[in-house]
């Protein structure tokens, strides 16, 4: 069954989820490979590129800026010509639902002497943008946005930039990346002070292309990231590893569904992305990680997970940046753990594709799990015996819909998800992969009321 706007019923995975699979390419790395490839001096071959709604919006964006991008097998060939090859777009660039794109692209064009206007879907037009527009303005770009420069659509008219020191109040890889990309063309050193370490895909790729980026500070805490201006970047061919965020759904599914044993090959193992793994291991999860050889700046390997009992754990504010996209999965795992799990410092979840804290609180309550919601987190009182079933609303959020799928596989009666179409934003083929491991999904009218299910 392929993704569509129709609802679906995810049935209990009787006998467990078993097998080996590869998940699609990493979304964050795919975005950055196109953006950095667009300003590279020469063509860049990108294999393993994720073709999803979000990343294809990035391909369309750089094409609108005059960059040729060719399809090439399972990847792309990005014909970069440096910043000099970028051209003023003839129309507003539509980022669709891609939050990474609307926050990174302004940094890329901030030094270009032309106007660039970005907008997107309803969700994107609610994304806070002052956090990227303010540092760009301080560097010398002319910026504007809706509601006093805080919301999209946004406009950037680039020009000569000056390096700054920018202090972030909330750790954000997107904001950091925007400033670093602008800093590649700014006079002097540009420094970003982050309260906690955030994912470092942009820094790795800048180094891989010959740029200079350094970080001082604790590996898992606050620090200063500095970037120096460059005349040119020249990026080698690279292979995009499997998206850890996508792999994480099947890791957690294997932990929660009795009888499961699942391996994911070529999964990204960037330590600034895999914060979920040590949290799950603290909960007693049976997880094994084996590194593999890679081409490019990102580590990858095999992750194997087996079903087992879990105990409650706490995720602190310092851990949140490296687990931000996987926090809904932590909350689902917590719902089956013995004891009360706690999450704090995650207010950023309220500014994602949906208010993910509220969406997860609603989802867990629908499953009969007791939770206490806070402005920046949640307490989850685990229910080791599991849940019968439910109907859950995804809020048009791909990650909430996939959490619903995993909850259904681990249920006694099945979980209905109101919208499977949104899953294509990050994981086209999710339902097929779920089925490959032994999961079952069937088309069925959505209802939030419990219904008898014939297994």
C-alpha positions as CSV (number, residue, x, y, z in Angstrom):
1,X,0.0,0.0,0.0
2,X,1.5,3.4,-1.0
3,X,1.0,6.7,0.8
4,X,-2.1,8.7,-0.2
5,X,-4.3,11.3,1.5
6,X,-6.6,8.5,2.6
7,X,-6.6,7.2,6.2
8,X,-5.2,3.8,7.1
9,X,-5.4,1.2,9.8
10,X,-2.1,-0.2,11.1
11,X,-2.7,-3.6,12.6
12,X,-0.8,-5.5,15.3
13,X,2.4,-7.1,14.0
14,X,1.5,-10.6,15.1
15,X,4.8,-12.6,15.3
16,X,6.9,-9.4,15.4
17,X,8.7,-7.3,12.8
18,X,11.7,-9.1,11.4
19,X,14.2,-8.4,8.6
20,X,16.8,-6.1,7.2
21,X,16.2,-2.9,5.3
22,X,17.7,0.3,4.0
23,X,15.9,3.5,4.7
24,X,16.0,6.5,2.3
25,X,18.8,9.0,2.3
26,X,19.2,11.4,5.1
27,X,16.9,14.4,4.7
28,X,19.2,16.9,6.3
29,X,22.3,15.8,4.4
30,X,20.3,15.7,1.1
31,X,19.2,19.3,1.6
32,X,22.7,20.4,2.3
33,X,24.3,18.4,-0.5
34,X,22.2,20.4,-3.0
35,X,22.7,23.8,-1.4
36,X,26.4,23.4,-1.0
37,X,26.7,21.7,-4.4
38,X,25.0,24.8,-5.9
39,X,27.8,27.0,-4.8
40,X,30.6,24.5,-5.3
41,X,33.2,25.2,-8.0
42,X,32.3,22.4,-10.4
43,X,29.8,19.6,-10.6
44,X,29.0,17.4,-7.6
45,X,27.7,13.9,-7.9
46,X,25.4,13.0,-5.0
47,X,24.4,9.4,-4.6
48,X,21.7,8.1,-2.2
49,X,19.8,11.4,-2.4
50,X,16.4,11.4,-0.7
51,X,13.6,12.1,-3.1
52,X,10.9,13.5,-0.9
53,X,8.6,16.5,-1.0
54,X,11.0,18.5,1.2
55,X,14.2,17.8,-0.6
56,X,12.7,18.1,-4.1
57,X,11.6,21.6,-3.0
58,X,15.3,22.3,-2.4
59,X,16.2,21.1,-5.9
60,X,13.5,23.3,-7.4
61,X,14.8,26.3,-5.4
62,X,18.4,26.0,-6.7
63,X,17.1,25.6,-10.2
64,X,15.1,28.8,-9.7
65,X,18.5,30.4,-8.8
66,X,20.0,29.3,-12.1
67,X,21.7,26.1,-11.1
68,X,21.4,23.0,-13.3
69,X,20.6,19.8,-11.5
70,X,20.5,16.5,-13.3
71,X,18.9,13.2,-12.3
72,X,21.6,10.5,-12.1
73,X,20.6,7.0,-11.1
74,X,19.7,7.0,-7.4
75,X,21.2,10.5,-7.0
76,X,21.8,13.8,-8.6
77,X,24.5,15.8,-10.5
78,X,24.6,19.4,-9.2
79,X,26.4,21.7,-11.7
80,X,27.7,24.3,-9.3
81,X,29.4,27.5,-10.5
82,X,30.1,29.1,-7.2
83,X,28.1,32.1,-5.9
84,X,28.8,33.9,-9.2
85,X,26.6,31.2,-10.9
86,X,23.5,32.1,-8.8
87,X,20.9,34.3,-10.5
88,X,18.0,36.3,-9.2
89,X,14.9,34.1,-9.3
90,X,12.1,35.3,-11.5
91,X,9.4,34.4,-9.0
92,X,8.8,33.7,-5.4
93,X,10.6,30.4,-4.4
94,X,8.1,28.0,-2.9
95,X,9.7,25.9,-0.2
96,X,6.5,23.9,0.3
97,X,6.8,22.3,3.8
98,X,10.6,22.3,4.0
99,X,11.6,24.1,7.2
100,X,15.3,23.4,6.6
101,X,15.1,25.1,3.2
102,X,13.4,28.3,4.3
103,X,16.0,28.7,7.1
104,X,19.2,27.7,5.2
105,X,18.6,29.3,1.8
106,X,18.6,32.9,3.2
107,X,22.1,32.4,4.4
108,X,23.2,31.1,1.1
109,X,21.9,34.1,-0.9
110,X,22.6,36.8,1.8
111,X,25.8,37.9,0.0
112,X,24.2,37.8,-3.5
113,X,23.3,41.2,-5.1
114,X,19.7,40.3,-5.9
115,X,16.3,39.9,-4.4
116,X,15.1,36.5,-3.2
117,X,11.6,35.9,-1.8
118,X,10.6,32.7,0.0
119,X,7.2,31.4,1.0
120,X,5.6,28.0,1.6
121,X,2.6,26.1,2.8
122,X,0.3,27.0,5.7
123,X,2.6,25.3,8.2
124,X,5.7,27.1,6.9
125,X,3.9,30.4,7.1
126,X,3.7,29.9,10.8
127,X,7.4,29.2,11.3
128,X,9.3,31.8,13.4
129,X,11.8,33.5,11.1
130,X,13.2,36.4,13.2
131,X,15.9,34.0,14.5
132,X,17.5,33.9,11.0
133,X,16.5,37.3,9.7
134,X,18.0,39.2,12.6
135,X,21.5,37.9,12.3
136,X,21.5,38.3,8.6
137,X,20.4,41.9,9.0
138,X,23.2,42.4,11.5
139,X,25.7,41.1,8.9
140,X,24.5,43.6,6.3
141,X,21.7,41.9,4.3
142,X,18.4,43.7,3.8
143,X,15.6,41.5,5.1
144,X,11.8,41.6,5.5
145,X,9.0,39.4,6.5
146,X,5.4,39.3,7.5
147,X,4.4,40.5,11.0
148,X,7.4,42.7,11.7
149,X,9.9,40.4,10.0
150,X,8.9,37.4,12.1
151,X,7.0,35.2,9.7
152,X,7.1,34.1,6.0
153,X,6.8,35.1,3.3
154,X,10.3,36.6,3.7
155,X,12.5,38.6,1.4
156,X,16.3,38.9,1.3
157,X,18.3,41.4,-0.7
158,X,21.9,40.4,-0.4
159,X,25.1,42.5,-0.5
160,X,28.4,42.9,1.2
161,X,28.4,41.1,4.6
162,X,30.5,41.6,7.7
163,X,31.2,38.8,10.1
164,X,29.5,38.9,13.5
165,X,29.2,37.0,16.7
166,X,25.7,35.7,17.1
167,X,24.5,34.2,20.4
168,X,21.6,31.7,20.0
169,X,19.2,31.4,23.0
170,X,18.0,28.1,21.7
171,X,20.2,25.5,20.1
172,X,19.2,25.2,16.4
173,X,21.1,23.6,13.6
174,X,19.0,25.5,11.1
175,X,19.7,28.9,12.5
176,X,23.4,28.0,13.0
177,X,23.7,26.8,9.5
178,X,22.1,29.9,8.0
179,X,24.6,32.1,9.8
180,X,27.5,29.9,8.9
181,X,26.6,29.9,5.2
182,X,26.4,33.6,5.2
183,X,29.7,33.7,7.0
184,X,31.4,32.0,4.1
185,X,31.1,35.3,2.2
186,X,31.5,37.7,5.1
187,X,34.5,39.9,5.9
188,X,36.3,38.5,8.9
189,X,35.3,35.6,11.1
190,X,31.7,34.7,11.9
191,X,31.0,33.1,15.2
192,X,27.9,31.3,16.4
193,X,27.6,30.8,20.2
194,X,25.2,27.8,20.9
195,X,23.8,26.9,24.3
196,X,24.1,23.2,23.5
197,X,25.7,21.2,20.7
198,X,23.3,20.9,17.7
199,X,23.6,18.7,14.6
200,X,26.8,19.5,12.6
201,X,25.9,18.4,9.0
202,X,26.6,21.9,7.6
203,X,30.0,22.2,9.3
204,X,31.1,18.7,8.1
205,X,30.1,19.5,4.5
206,X,31.8,22.9,4.5
207,X,35.0,21.2,5.6
208,X,34.5,18.5,3.0
209,X,34.3,21.2,0.4
210,X,37.5,22.9,1.5
211,X,36.1,25.5,3.9
212,X,37.3,26.2,7.4
213,X,35.0,25.7,10.4
214,X,36.0,25.1,14.0
215,X,34.1,24.5,17.2
216,X,35.3,25.2,20.7
217,X,33.5,23.9,23.8
218,X,32.0,20.7,25.2
219,X,31.2,18.0,22.6
220,X,27.7,17.6,24.1
221,X,27.3,21.1,25.5
222,X,27.6,24.8,24.8
223,X,30.3,26.0,22.4
224,X,31.4,28.5,19.8
225,X,31.3,27.6,16.1
226,X,33.5,29.8,13.8
227,X,33.6,30.0,10.1
228,X,36.1,31.8,7.9
229,X,35.4,33.4,4.5
230,X,36.4,31.4,1.4
231,X,37.1,32.4,-2.2
232,X,35.7,29.1,-3.5
233,X,34.4,25.7,-2.4
234,X,35.1,22.5,-4.2
235,X,33.1,19.5,-3.0
236,X,33.9,16.0,-4.0
237,X,31.3,13.3,-4.8
238,X,29.5,12.1,-1.7
239,X,27.1,9.4,-0.7
240,X,24.1,10.4,1.5
241,X,23.7,7.8,4.3
242,X,20.3,6.5,5.3
243,X,18.3,9.0,7.4
244,X,18.7,8.2,11.1
245,X,15.3,9.8,11.8
246,X,13.7,7.4,9.4
247,X,15.6,4.4,10.8
248,X,14.6,5.4,14.3
249,X,10.9,4.5,13.6
250,X,11.9,0.9,12.9
251,X,14.3,0.8,15.8
252,X,11.6,1.8,18.2
253,X,9.1,-0.5,16.5
254,X,11.4,-3.5,17.0
255,X,11.7,-2.6,20.7
256,X,8.0,-2.4,21.3
257,X,6.6,-5.3,19.2
258,X,7.1,-8.7,20.8
259,X,9.2,-11.1,18.8
260,X,10.9,-8.4,16.7
261,X,14.4,-8.4,15.3
262,X,15.2,-5.6,12.8
263,X,18.5,-4.4,11.2
264,X,18.9,-1.1,9.3
265,X,21.9,-1.0,7.0
266,X,23.8,2.2,5.9
267,X,22.0,4.3,8.6
268,X,23.6,7.7,9.4
269,X,25.6,7.6,12.6
270,X,26.5,11.3,13.0
271,X,26.7,11.6,16.8
272,X,24.9,14.9,16.7
273,X,21.9,13.1,15.3
274,X,21.8,9.8,17.1
275,X,21.0,11.1,20.6
276,X,18.0,8.8,20.7
277,X,20.2,5.7,20.9
278,X,21.9,6.4,24.3
279,X,18.5,7.4,25.7
280,X,16.9,4.1,24.6
281,X,19.9,2.2,25.9
282,X,19.4,3.9,29.3
283,X,15.9,2.5,29.1
284,X,17.3,-1.0,28.7
285,X,16.9,-1.3,24.9
286,X,18.7,-4.1,23.1
287,X,20.5,-2.2,20.4
288,X,23.7,-2.9,18.5
289,X,25.6,-0.5,16.3
290,X,28.3,-1.5,13.7
291,X,30.1,1.2,11.7
292,X,30.6,0.8,7.9
293,X,32.9,2.5,5.4
294,X,31.5,5.6,3.8
295,X,32.1,8.1,0.9
296,X,31.8,11.6,2.2
297,X,31.8,13.5,5.5
298,X,29.0,11.5,7.3
299,X,29.6,8.3,9.3
300,X,27.2,5.4,8.7
301,X,26.6,1.8,9.8
302,X,24.2,-1.0,10.7
303,X,21.7,-0.6,13.6
304,X,20.1,-3.8,15.0
305,X,17.3,-3.7,17.6
306,X,15.4,-6.5,19.3
307,X,12.2,-6.5,21.4
308,X,12.5,-6.2,25.2
309,X,11.2,-4.6,28.3
310,X,11.9,-0.9,28.9
311,X,12.2,1.2,32.0
312,X,11.5,5.0,32.3
313,X,14.1,7.6,31.5
314,X,14.6,11.4,31.6
315,X,15.6,13.5,28.6
316,X,17.1,16.8,29.7
317,X,17.3,20.2,27.9
318,X,21.0,19.5,27.1
319,X,20.1,16.3,25.2
320,X,17.2,17.8,23.2
321,X,19.1,19.3,20.3
322,X,20.5,15.9,19.3
323,X,17.2,14.1,19.6
324,X,14.8,16.9,18.5
325,X,13.2,15.0,15.6
326,X,13.1,11.7,17.4
327,X,11.4,13.0,20.6
328,X,7.9,11.8,19.5
329,X,9.5,8.3,19.3
330,X,11.0,8.6,22.8
331,X,7.6,9.6,24.1
332,X,6.0,6.5,22.5
333,X,8.7,4.3,23.9
334,X,8.1,5.9,27.3
335,X,4.5,4.9,27.0
336,X,5.5,1.3,27.2
337,X,8.2,1.6,29.9
338,X,7.9,0.9,33.5
339,X,7.8,4.1,35.6
340,X,7.4,7.7,34.7
341,X,9.6,9.2,31.9
342,X,10.2,12.9,31.8
343,X,11.1,15.3,28.9
344,X,12.1,19.0,29.5
345,X,13.6,21.8,27.5
346,X,11.7,20.8,24.3
347,X,9.6,23.9,23.7
348,X,11.0,23.9,20.1
349,X,8.7,21.0,19.4
350,X,5.8,23.4,19.4
351,X,7.2,25.2,16.3
352,X,7.6,22.1,14.0
353,X,5.2,21.0,11.3
354,X,2.7,20.7,14.1
355,X,2.8,21.4,17.8
356,X,4.4,18.1,18.4
357,X,4.1,18.2,22.2
358,X,0.4,18.7,22.0
359,X,0.0,16.2,19.1
360,X,1.9,13.5,21.1
361,X,-0.1,14.2,24.3
362,X,-3.3,13.8,22.3
363,X,-2.0,10.6,20.6
364,X,-0.8,9.0,23.9
365,X,-4.1,9.9,25.7
366,X,-6.0,8.3,22.8
367,X,-4.0,5.1,23.5
368,X,-5.0,5.3,27.2
369,X,-1.6,6.4,28.4
370,X,-1.5,9.0,31.2
371,X,0.6,12.1,30.5
372,X,1.2,15.5,32.0
373,X,1.9,18.2,29.4
374,X,4.2,21.2,30.2
375,X,5.2,24.2,28.1
376,X,8.6,22.6,27.3
377,X,8.0,18.9,27.8
378,X,5.9,16.1,29.1
379,X,5.7,13.4,31.8
380,X,4.6,10.0,30.6
381,X,3.4,7.3,33.0
382,X,4.3,4.1,31.2
383,X,1.8,1.4,30.4
384,X,3.9,-1.8,30.0
385,X,0.9,-3.9,29.3
386,X,0.3,-1.9,26.2
387,X,-2.7,-0.4,24.6
388,X,-5.8,-1.8,22.8
389,X,-6.1,0.6,19.9
390,X,-7.3,4.1,18.9
391,X,-7.8,6.6,16.1
392,X,-5.2,9.3,16.0
393,X,-5.0,12.6,14.1
394,X,-1.6,13.3,12.5
395,X,-2.1,17.1,12.4
396,X,-0.7,16.8,8.8
397,X,2.7,16.0,10.4
398,X,4.7,13.2,8.9
399,X,6.4,12.2,12.1
400,X,3.2,12.0,14.1
401,X,1.6,9.9,11.4
402,X,4.5,7.4,11.5
403,X,4.4,7.3,15.3
404,X,0.8,6.3,14.9
405,X,1.9,3.5,12.5
406,X,4.4,2.1,15.1
407,X,1.8,2.4,17.8
408,X,-0.5,0.3,15.7
409,X,2.1,-2.4,15.2
410,X,2.6,-2.5,18.9
411,X,-1.2,-2.5,19.8
412,X,-3.7,-5.2,20.5
413,X,-6.4,-4.0,18.1
414,X,-4.8,-1.6,15.6
415,X,-4.4,2.2,15.3
416,X,-6.2,4.3,12.7
417,X,-4.2,7.2,11.3
418,X,-6.2,10.0,9.6
419,X,-3.7,10.9,6.9
420,X,-1.0,8.8,5.3
421,X,-0.2,11.3,2.5
422,X,1.8,13.6,4.8
423,X,4.3,10.8,5.3
424,X,5.8,11.5,1.9
425,X,7.3,14.7,3.2
426,X,10.2,12.7,4.7
427,X,9.8,9.0,3.9
428,X,8.2,8.0,0.6
429,X,7.8,4.3,0.8
430,X,7.4,4.1,4.5
431,X,4.3,1.8,4.4
432,X,6.0,-0.5,1.9
433,X,9.1,-0.8,4.3
434,X,6.7,-1.4,7.2
435,X,5.0,-4.1,5.3
436,X,8.4,-5.7,4.2
437,X,9.2,-6.3,7.9
438,X,5.8,-7.9,8.6
439,X,3.7,-4.9,9.4
440,X,0.1,-4.6,8.1
441,X,-1.7,-1.5,6.9
442,X,-5.1,-1.5,5.2
443,X,-7.3,1.3,3.9
444,X,-10.1,2.0,6.3
445,X,-12.4,4.9,7.1
446,X,-11.0,7.1,10.0
447,X,-12.7,7.1,13.3
448,X,-11.4,8.2,16.7
449,X,-13.8,5.8,18.4
450,X,-12.5,2.3,19.3
451,X,-13.8,-0.3,16.8
452,X,-13.6,-4.1,16.6
453,X,-10.9,-5.1,14.2
454,X,-10.7,-8.5,12.5
455,X,-7.1,-9.6,12.5
